[in-house]
């Protein structure tokens, strides 16, 4: 390659990344697609490596440098076996030297591409020569040089951890794990310590840097800490698409650092004294720190001391509301609260100093978050998860263990949280309608909605009598008012009603939608294997179900009498299908057993009438309290609903798909399919 060819490459790169066309030799302008096609030829053969090096050495164009770096990465990865060990080391040393000499003056996108190239060579050549395994020592020289070189070194370490943690296309999982495990054992702990040391130096002002450089260094050091803790230590290949943190399987050699009070204090201090993204990264590191395996601590005493420090830190943050005005911080803090009970037993939490105060602060934070639902829709389920886990563990903890009165305190706070949740979600309906599109409707965020519904049954059934009373007190007036309005509308559509009436209907339907979802979730949370079967919870299920079924009958009557004109809100129809799906799963499979409860058996010539089991009694009790008839009446109502949905909602994909899903599930189950065959509606 000569200077004229270099100029052509630079022109092509300019066209590719800026869209500014340059004229070719025949005066026709070159398009972006043509420029891309020509530049991709640099990646076609290992013979183009000298040309890429020539571009890196001579070009002043940042785009040309990026193309050369990307091409080298592709060529090295694809043609790795074509190079000798010495050639691989030479290329590695060349790129590392190039970064040391030119890195601070390059654009970020060029720097990151070159860093990726170094890390890829290091990974592929890990077992070729000890030189590749010494990259961490080489990077330490960057950290001890200028501030710009220090930032460059931190970026390099971040990419190195990522490269050694994530499988590379074209390599087997066995090859990847062999390299990854070797890196974990030889280098990862040192990399983790380098990240923490940088944070300590920033905290103590031992590094003289500009405010902007301090921000960048803080971000990179915190990202490095998070990456090291998130490393796949034992090859479980965790799902990176989820935010849920599993147990961190840190090696025993990490114990002194992870157990050190200074580590937790350092991260909490960074959280309290910086702004996002540094503060949210610091909180993410605290979450991971709280998720380390139980066996890392040599005894319960050390583990309890660690938990005590974390709980004290959380109490201080909750008291002062430190950093929680930032949405990123708030979200990570909710994750921390949700994660805390997942990794620690309630018996450990209740023994912690200040547990009751922590519980009260957490309840206050939860209710405040629910009231400000518009800022916390994607975080509420973490808080609900915390309360669900606390409630689930109550039967396994002695009431007199730890802080006195902890069970009564939990009951009080859980009821307040549930009451606030119901009130907050009902209030969200009117707020969304009056915002004219400025606020997103939580009912339309299906993922977040289902996350919340999954958490509700455990919490609500903890104080089921009180919760059912709250729901009924909300549902009955809404249903009465809705019936009155439907009586005025008769067979006309809601859209044709006066604006004030249409708005009233929209608010009522939205609030009934929330209550239907909540009731569906609670009924779906009934467990036949629970020790509480027979405690009377089925009568509460019946009271709540009765109201949803009455609502369904009213909606269907209006729909039929208006020949499909008087439709309810589609979201309410979907909520009813959600309820039916849960009801079907919990109660419909029991019908065959209940119908056989009065069967007669013979033994030794004597006829004995079998005694109904506890489950059969619960099942019969449920339908008796519902007061609408036996299970066949309810099954007929569900089948009728399926038919009306298919008839009157043909253009609503969501309703049709969920209706067909309900029908498939009912017809696919052994007991429910036999029940369907006995129904008059199906025979007709």
ChimeraX attribute file (.defattr): number of C-alpha atoms within 10 A of each C-alpha:
attribute: neighborCount
match mode: 1-to-1
recipient: residues
	/A:1	11
	/A:2	10
	/A:3	12
	/A:4	9
	/A:5	12
	/A:6	17
	/A:7	15
	/A:8	13
	/A:9	22
	/A:10	21
	/A:11	21
	/A:12	28
	/A:13	25
	/A:14	20
	/A:15	22
	/A:16	21
	/A:17	13
	/A:18	11
	/A:19	15
	/A:20	15
	/A:21	17
	/A:22	18
	/A:23	11
	/A:24	12
	/A:25	7
	/A:26	6
	/A:27	8
	/A:28	10
	/A:29	14
	/A:30	18
	/A:31	17
	/A:32	19
	/A:33	11
	/A:34	14
	/A:35	21
	/A:36	15
	/A:37	13
	/A:38	12
	/A:39	18
	/A:40	12
	/A:41	11
	/A:42	21
	/A:43	21
	/A:44	13
	/A:45	13
	/A:46	18
	/A:47	11
	/A:48	18
	/A:49	18
	/A:50	12
	/A:51	17
	/A:52	21
	/A:53	18
	/A:54	17
	/A:55	26
	/A:56	20
	/A:57	11
	/A:58	12
	/A:59	18
	/A:60	12
	/A:61	17
	/A:62	19
	/A:63	23
	/A:64	25
	/A:65	28
	/A:66	21
	/A:67	23
	/A:68	28
	/A:69	25
	/A:70	20
	/A:71	25
	/A:72	25
	/A:73	20
	/A:74	19
	/A:75	19
	/A:76	22
	/A:77	18
	/A:78	15
	/A:79	11
	/A:80	16
	/A:81	11
	/A:82	11
	/A:83	13
	/A:84	11
	/A:85	13
	/A:86	11
	/A:87	11
	/A:88	22
	/A:89	18
	/A:90	12
	/A:91	19
	/A:92	22
	/A:93	15
	/A:94	14
	/A:95	19
	/A:96	21
	/A:97	12
	/A:98	14
	/A:99	21
	/A:100	17
	/A:101	11
	/A:102	12
	/A:103	20
	/A:104	17
	/A:105	10
	/A:106	15
	/A:107	13
	/A:108	13
	/A:109	13
	/A:110	20
	/A:111	23
	/A:112	19
	/A:113	19
	/A:114	25
	/A:115	24
	/A:116	21
	/A:117	25
	/A:118	24
	/A:119	25
	/A:120	22
	/A:121	20
	/A:122	24
	/A:123	21
	/A:124	21
	/A:125	20
	/A:126	20
	/A:127	14
	/A:128	16
	/A:129	14
	/A:130	10
	/A:131	16
	/A:132	22
	/A:133	19
	/A:134	14
	/A:135	19
	/A:136	19
	/A:137	13
	/A:138	14
	/A:139	21
	/A:140	16
	/A:141	14
	/A:142	20
	/A:143	18
	/A:144	11
	/A:145	12
	/A:146	14
	/A:147	19
	/A:148	17
	/A:149	21
	/A:150	21
	/A:151	21
	/A:152	25
	/A:153	25
	/A:154	28
	/A:155	23
	/A:156	25
	/A:157	28
	/A:158	24
	/A:159	21
	/A:160	24
	/A:161	23
	/A:162	18
	/A:163	17
	/A:164	26
	/A:165	24
	/A:166	14
	/A:167	17
	/A:168	16
	/A:169	8
	/A:170	8
	/A:171	11
	/A:172	10
	/A:173	13
	/A:174	10
	/A:175	12
	/A:176	18
	/A:177	19
	/A:178	13
	/A:179	18
	/A:180	26
	/A:181	18
	/A:182	15
	/A:183	19
	/A:184	22
	/A:185	13
	/A:186	14
	/A:187	17
	/A:188	23
	/A:189	19
	/A:190	16
	/A:191	24
	/A:192	22
	/A:193	16
	/A:194	20
	/A:195	24
	/A:196	20
	/A:197	13
	/A:198	21
	/A:199	23
	/A:200	18
	/A:201	12
	/A:202	19
	/A:203	16
	/A:204	9
	/A:205	11
	/A:206	10
	/A:207	13
	/A:208	12
	/A:209	15
	/A:210	9
	/A:211	9
	/A:212	9
	/A:213	15
	/A:214	19
	/A:215	17
	/A:216	16
	/A:217	25
	/A:218	26
	/A:219	23
	/A:220	25
	/A:221	28
	/A:222	30
	/A:223	23
	/A:224	29
	/A:225	25
	/A:226	23
	/A:227	20
	/A:228	27
	/A:229	23
	/A:230	22
	/A:231	22
	/A:232	21
	/A:233	20
	/A:234	14
	/A:235	14
	/A:236	7
	/A:237	12
	/A:238	13
	/A:239	9
	/A:240	8
	/A:241	6
	/A:242	7
	/A:243	8
	/A:244	12
	/A:245	18
	/A:246	15
	/A:247	15
	/A:248	20
	/A:249	18
	/A:250	24
	/A:251	15
	/A:252	12
	/A:253	11
	/A:254	14
	/A:255	14
	/A:256	12
	/A:257	15
	/A:258	19
	/A:259	17
	/A:260	11
	/A:261	14
	/A:262	12
	/A:263	17
	/A:264	21
	/A:265	15
	/A:266	17
	/A:267	23
	/A:268	20
	/A:269	15
	/A:270	22
	/A:271	25
	/A:272	18
	/A:273	12
	/A:274	15
	/A:275	16
	/A:276	15
	/A:277	17
	/A:278	23
	/A:279	26
	/A:280	26
	/A:281	27
	/A:282	30
	/A:283	26
	/A:284	24
	/A:285	27
	/A:286	24
	/A:287	23
	/A:288	22
	/A:289	22
	/A:290	24
	/A:291	22
	/A:292	20
	/A:293	15
	/A:294	16
	/A:295	12
	/A:296	20
	/A:297	18
	/A:298	11
	/A:299	10
	/A:300	12
	/A:301	10
	/A:302	13
	/A:303	17
	/A:304	17
	/A:305	14
	/A:306	18
	/A:307	19
	/A:308	19
	/A:309	16
	/A:310	21
	/A:311	20
	/A:312	16
	/A:313	16
	/A:314	21
	/A:315	20
	/A:316	14
	/A:317	18
	/A:318	18
	/A:319	14
	/A:320	10
	/A:321	14
	/A:322	16
	/A:323	21
	/A:324	17
	/A:325	9
	/A:326	14
	/A:327	15
	/A:328	17
	/A:329	24
	/A:330	21
	/A:331	21
	/A:332	23
	/A:333	25
	/A:334	25
	/A:335	24
	/A:336	25
	/A:337	20
	/A:338	24
	/A:339	23
	/A:340	20
	/A:341	20
	/A:342	19
	/A:343	16
	/A:344	16
	/A:345	15
	/A:346	21
	/A:347	16
	/A:348	18
	/A:349	23
	/A:350	22
	/A:351	17
	/A:352	20
	/A:353	16
	/A:354	15
	/A:355	20
	/A:356	19
	/A:357	12
	/A:358	20
	/A:359	19
	/A:360	16
	/A:361	18
	/A:362	22
	/A:363	21
	/A:364	16
	/A:365	18
	/A:366	24
	/A:367	21
	/A:368	14
	/A:369	22
	/A:370	24
	/A:371	18
	/A:372	13
	/A:373	19
	/A:374	16
	/A:375	15
	/A:376	16
	/A:377	19
	/A:378	18
	/A:379	23
	/A:380	24
	/A:381	23
	/A:382	24
	/A:383	26
	/A:384	27
	/A:385	25
	/A:386	23
	/A:387	27
	/A:388	22
	/A:389	20
	/A:390	19
	/A:391	21
	/A:392	13
	/A:393	13
	/A:394	16
	/A:395	9
	/A:396	10
	/A:397	15
	/A:398	11
	/A:399	16
	/A:400	11
	/A:401	14
	/A:402	18
	/A:403	16
	/A:404	13
	/A:405	13
	/A:406	20
	/A:407	19
	/A:408	11
	/A:409	13
	/A:410	20
	/A:411	15
	/A:412	14
	/A:413	21
	/A:414	23
	/A:415	20
	/A:416	16
	/A:417	24
	/A:418	22
	/A:419	17
	/A:420	18
	/A:421	21
	/A:422	20
	/A:423	17
	/A:424	18
	/A:425	20
	/A:426	20
	/A:427	16
	/A:428	25
	/A:429	22
	/A:430	17
	/A:431	17
	/A:432	18
	/A:433	17
	/A:434	12
	/A:435	10
	/A:436	9
	/A:437	9
	/A:438	10
	/A:439	14
	/A:440	16
	/A:441	15
	/A:442	19
	/A:443	20
	/A:444	10
	/A:445	12
	/A:446	10
	/A:447	11
	/A:448	17
	/A:449	18
	/A:450	15
	/A:451	17
	/A:452	22
	/A:453	19
	/A:454	19
	/A:455	22
	/A:456	23
	/A:457	21
	/A:458	22
	/A:459	25
	/A:460	25
	/A:461	18
	/A:462	18
	/A:463	16
	/A:464	18
	/A:465	14
	/A:466	14
	/A:467	21
	/A:468	19
	/A:469	14
	/A:470	16
	/A:471	18
	/A:472	15
	/A:473	11
	/A:474	17
	/A:475	18
	/A:476	12
	/A:477	11
	/A:478	17
	/A:479	20
	/A:480	12
	/A:481	14
	/A:482	20
	/A:483	15
	/A:484	12
	/A:485	17
	/A:486	20
	/A:487	11
	/A:488	11
	/A:489	17
	/A:490	15
	/A:491	19
	/A:492	19
	/A:493	18
	/A:494	22
	/A:495	13
	/A:496	11
	/A:497	14
	/A:498	9
	/A:499	11
	/A:500	9
	/A:501	16
	/A:502	17
	/A:503	17
	/A:504	15
	/A:505	21
	/A:506	18
	/A:507	22
	/A:508	19
	/A:509	22
	/A:510	24
	/A:511	24
	/A:512	24
	/A:513	23
	/A:514	22
	/A:515	23
	/A:516	28
	/A:517	23
	/A:518	24
	/A:519	29
	/A:520	26
	/A:521	25
	/A:522	26
	/A:523	27
	/A:524	23
	/A:525	20
	/A:526	22
	/A:527	11
	/A:528	14
	/A:529	8
	/A:530	8
	/A:531	8
	/A:532	11
	/A:533	15
	/A:534	17
	/A:535	9
	/A:536	13
	/A:537	17
	/A:538	21
	/A:539	20
	/A:540	19
	/A:541	23
	/A:542	20
	/A:543	18
	/A:544	24
	/A:545	22
	/A:546	18
	/A:547	18
	/A:548	23
	/A:549	20
	/A:550	13
	/A:551	19
	/A:552	17
	/A:553	15
	/A:554	15
	/A:555	20
	/A:556	21
	/A:557	14
	/A:558	22
	/A:559	22
	/A:560	15
	/A:561	13
	/A:562	15
	/A:563	14
	/A:564	19
	/A:565	15
	/A:566	23
	/A:567	21
	/A:568	19
	/A:569	14
	/A:570	15
	/A:571	17
	/A:572	22
	/A:573	24
	/A:574	19
	/A:575	22
	/A:576	24
	/A:577	24
	/A:578	22
	/A:579	23
	/A:580	24
	/A:581	22
	/A:582	21
	/A:583	22
	/A:584	20
	/A:585	17
	/A:586	16
	/A:587	18
	/A:588	21
	/A:589	19
	/A:590	18
	/A:591	19
	/A:592	15
	/A:593	15
	/A:594	19
	/A:595	12
	/A:596	12
	/A:597	16
	/A:598	12
	/A:599	12
	/A:600	11
	/A:601	11
	/A:602	10
	/A:603	7
	/A:604	5
	/A:605	7
	/A:606	8
	/A:607	10
	/A:608	11
	/A:609	12
	/A:610	13
	/A:611	12
	/A:612	16
	/A:613	12
	/A:614	12
	/A:615	16
	/A:616	20
	/A:617	14
	/A:618	21
	/A:619	22
	/A:620	21
	/A:621	16
	/A:622	23
	/A:623	23
	/A:624	15
	/A:625	16
	/A:626	22
	/A:627	11
	/A:628	14
	/A:629	11
	/A:630	15
	/A:631	21
	/A:632	16
	/A:633	13
	/A:634	18
	/A:635	20
	/A:636	18
	/A:637	17
	/A:638	22
	/A:639	19
	/A:640	15
	/A:641	21
	/A:642	19
	/A:643	15
	/A:644	17
	/A:645	22
	/A:646	16
	/A:647	12
	/A:648	16
	/A:649	16
	/A:650	11
	/A:651	9
	/A:652	12
	/A:653	10
	/A:654	13
	/A:655	21
	/A:656	19
	/A:657	12
	/A:658	18
	/A:659	25
	/A:660	15
	/A:661	14
	/A:662	21
	/A:663	17
	/A:664	12
	/A:665	16
	/A:666	24
	/A:667	16
	/A:668	12
	/A:669	14
	/A:670	12
	/A:671	16
	/A:672	21
	/A:673	17
	/A:674	16
	/A:675	21
	/A:676	18
	/A:677	12
	/A:678	12
	/A:679	15
	/A:680	11
	/A:681	14
	/A:682	12
	/A:683	8
	/A:684	5
